[in-house]
Amino acid sequence: MKQTLRTAILLSFACATLAAFSNFAQAQKLDLAFGISTVESPSASSASGSYAPVSLTGGTYPGVSGDVLLFHHVGLQGELYWKASRGDYLNTGLPYRPLFYDVNAIYAPKLASHTYLELLGGIGALSTRFYCPSICTFQGTNYQDSNHFMGHFGAGLKFYPKGNFFIRPEAHLYLVNNNVDYSSPRVVRYGLSLGYTFGGR
């Protein structure tokens, strides 16, 4: 099974397990959301040493996220974001697509009657798919993965305009270990998510 698909299934299973466990643990709520983001990182010309002169800046990144609060305002969160279109790596004709996935601790205190703050911190990976012209002999698929461990920090403001539906502007910082496929180990993602809260607010 493809590694990214396995990771997405694992995150979904973890959220489902936490949701089932949340009744026992008296969790306050479960959030599921879909978002659209873009990313920024240092320019290709700023690459030095072993870093490739390829910037991650730009592009549309759709994604999904979910969290469950297990104790007051504290819980677990997971998310997966991927670039909607393929890029041309180093203008060589080699298509590629970056994906970010992570699992985090979340702290989500209430600020006002319809507004919550979300603070995230955790770990994950940046996975870049390099697409082959035909079947890649190493993996038996039409792409090969380049995976790099990363730390993740994020913040968002969650607004409830009606009922349990929410809008969440958010910003995320990824610190990617040995990110030699791109110009820098630092990547920032900005976005907006739409979601629904199951359970009380």
C-alpha positions as CSV (number, residue, x, y, z in Angstrom):
1,M,0.0,0.0,0.0
2,K,1.3,3.5,-0.8
3,Q,3.0,5.2,2.1
4,T,1.0,8.4,2.0
5,L,-2.3,6.5,1.8
6,R,-1.2,4.4,4.8
7,T,-0.4,7.6,6.7
8,A,-3.8,9.1,5.8
9,I,-5.6,5.9,6.9
10,L,-3.6,5.8,10.1
11,L,-4.5,9.4,10.9
12,S,-8.2,8.7,10.1
13,F,-8.1,5.5,12.3
14,A,-6.4,7.5,15.1
15,C,-9.1,10.2,15.0
16,A,-11.9,7.5,14.8
17,T,-10.3,5.7,17.8
18,L,-10.1,8.9,19.8
19,A,-13.7,9.7,18.9
20,A,-14.8,6.4,20.2
21,F,-12.6,6.7,23.3
22,S,-13.9,10.2,23.8
23,N,-17.2,9.1,25.2
24,F,-15.4,7.1,27.8
25,A,-13.0,9.9,28.5
26,Q,-15.8,12.5,28.6
27,A,-14.2,14.5,25.7
28,Q,-15.9,17.8,25.1
29,K,-16.0,17.7,21.3
30,L,-14.7,16.4,18.0
31,D,-13.9,18.7,15.1
32,L,-13.5,17.7,11.4
33,A,-12.5,20.2,8.8
34,F,-11.5,20.7,5.1
35,G,-9.1,23.6,4.3
36,I,-7.4,25.5,1.5
37,S,-3.9,26.9,2.1
38,T,-0.8,28.2,0.4
39,V,2.8,28.0,1.6
40,E,5.9,30.3,1.8
41,S,9.5,29.4,2.1
42,P,12.9,31.1,1.3
43,S,13.5,31.7,-2.4
44,A,15.4,29.3,-4.6
45,S,18.3,31.8,-4.9
46,S,18.8,31.7,-1.1
47,A,19.6,27.9,-1.1
48,S,23.1,27.1,0.2
49,G,25.2,24.1,0.9
50,S,23.3,20.8,0.1
51,Y,19.9,22.5,-0.3
52,A,18.4,22.4,-3.8
53,P,17.5,25.7,-5.4
54,V,13.8,24.9,-5.4
55,S,11.4,27.0,-3.3
56,L,8.1,25.6,-1.9
57,T,6.5,29.1,-2.1
58,G,3.1,29.3,-3.8
59,G,0.5,26.9,-5.0
60,T,-2.8,25.7,-3.6
61,Y,-2.8,23.1,-0.9
62,P,-6.2,21.4,0.0
63,G,-6.3,19.3,3.1
64,V,-8.2,17.7,5.9
65,S,-7.8,17.9,9.7
66,G,-9.5,16.5,12.8
67,D,-9.1,16.9,16.5
68,V,-10.6,15.6,19.7
69,L,-10.4,17.2,23.2
70,L,-9.8,14.7,25.9
71,F,-9.4,16.8,29.0
72,H,-10.9,20.3,29.3
73,H,-9.3,22.3,26.4
74,V,-6.5,19.8,25.7
75,G,-6.5,17.0,23.1
76,L,-5.0,15.5,20.0
77,Q,-5.1,16.7,16.4
78,G,-4.0,15.4,13.0
79,E,-3.9,16.8,9.5
80,L,-2.9,16.1,5.9
81,Y,-2.2,18.8,3.2
82,W,-1.0,18.2,-0.3
83,K,-0.2,20.5,-3.3
84,A,-3.1,20.5,-5.7
85,S,-1.0,20.5,-8.9
86,R,2.4,19.0,-9.8
87,G,5.4,21.2,-10.2
88,D,8.4,20.9,-12.5
89,Y,11.4,20.0,-10.4
90,L,14.4,22.2,-11.3
91,N,12.8,22.8,-14.8
92,T,14.0,19.3,-15.8
93,G,10.5,18.0,-16.7
94,L,10.4,15.8,-13.6
95,P,6.9,16.3,-12.0
96,Y,6.7,16.4,-8.2
97,R,4.1,17.1,-5.5
98,P,4.8,17.9,-1.8
99,L,2.6,16.6,1.0
100,F,2.6,17.6,4.7
101,Y,1.2,15.4,7.4
102,D,1.5,15.6,11.2
103,V,0.0,14.7,14.6
104,N,-0.2,17.3,17.3
105,A,-1.2,18.1,20.9
106,I,-3.9,20.8,20.8
107,Y,-4.9,23.5,23.3
108,A,-8.2,25.2,22.4
109,P,-9.5,27.6,25.0
110,K,-12.7,29.6,24.6
111,L,-12.1,33.3,23.9
112,A,-15.7,34.5,23.5
113,S,-19.2,33.0,23.0
114,H,-18.5,32.0,19.4
115,T,-14.7,32.1,19.2
116,Y,-11.9,29.7,20.2
117,L,-8.2,29.9,20.0
118,E,-6.3,26.8,18.8
119,L,-2.6,26.2,19.5
120,L,-0.8,23.2,18.0
121,G,2.5,21.5,18.5
122,G,3.7,18.1,17.2
123,I,5.6,16.0,14.7
124,G,5.1,14.8,11.2
125,A,6.8,14.6,7.8
126,L,7.2,16.3,4.5
127,S,6.8,13.7,1.7
128,T,7.7,14.7,-1.8
129,R,6.4,12.5,-4.7
130,F,8.7,12.5,-7.7
131,Y,6.7,11.1,-10.7
132,C,8.4,8.7,-13.1
133,P,7.6,8.6,-16.8
134,S,6.5,5.0,-16.4
135,I,6.6,2.6,-13.5
136,C,9.3,3.3,-10.9
137,T,11.2,0.0,-10.5
138,F,12.0,0.7,-6.8
139,Q,8.4,1.0,-5.6
140,G,6.4,-0.5,-8.3
141,T,4.4,2.7,-8.7
142,N,4.5,5.7,-10.9
143,Y,6.3,7.8,-8.3
144,Q,9.0,7.7,-5.7
145,D,8.8,9.3,-2.2
146,S,11.4,11.5,-0.5
147,N,10.4,11.7,3.2
148,H,11.8,14.1,5.8
149,F,10.8,14.3,9.5
150,M,9.5,17.6,10.7
151,G,8.4,19.5,13.7
152,H,5.1,21.5,13.5
153,F,3.7,24.5,15.3
154,G,0.3,26.1,14.4
155,A,-2.3,28.6,15.5
156,G,-5.8,29.4,14.5
157,L,-8.9,31.3,15.5
158,K,-12.1,29.3,15.2
159,F,-15.4,31.2,14.6
160,Y,-18.9,29.7,14.8
161,P,-21.2,31.8,12.6
162,K,-24.1,29.4,12.9
163,G,-24.7,26.3,15.0
164,N,-21.7,23.9,15.1
165,F,-20.3,25.0,11.7
166,F,-17.0,26.9,12.0
167,I,-14.5,29.0,10.0
168,R,-10.9,28.8,11.0
169,P,-8.1,31.1,9.6
170,E,-4.8,29.6,10.6
171,A,-1.0,29.7,10.2
172,H,1.5,26.9,10.6
173,L,5.3,26.6,10.8
174,Y,7.1,23.5,9.6
175,L,10.7,22.8,10.5
176,V,11.8,20.1,8.2
177,N,14.9,18.0,9.0
178,N,17.5,17.7,6.3
179,N,15.2,19.2,3.7
180,V,17.7,18.9,0.9
181,D,15.0,18.7,-1.8
182,Y,14.2,22.3,-1.3
183,S,15.8,25.7,-0.5
184,S,15.3,25.7,3.2
185,P,14.2,23.6,6.2
186,R,11.6,26.3,7.1
187,V,8.1,26.3,5.5
188,V,5.1,28.4,6.6
189,R,1.5,27.5,5.6
190,Y,-1.4,30.0,5.7
191,G,-5.0,28.9,5.1
192,L,-8.7,28.8,5.9
193,S,-10.6,25.8,7.0
194,L,-14.4,25.1,7.1
195,G,-15.6,22.4,9.6
196,Y,-18.1,21.0,11.9
197,T,-18.0,20.3,15.7
198,F,-19.6,17.2,17.0
199,G,-20.6,17.5,20.6
200,G,-21.0,20.6,22.8
201,R,-19.1,23.8,22.3
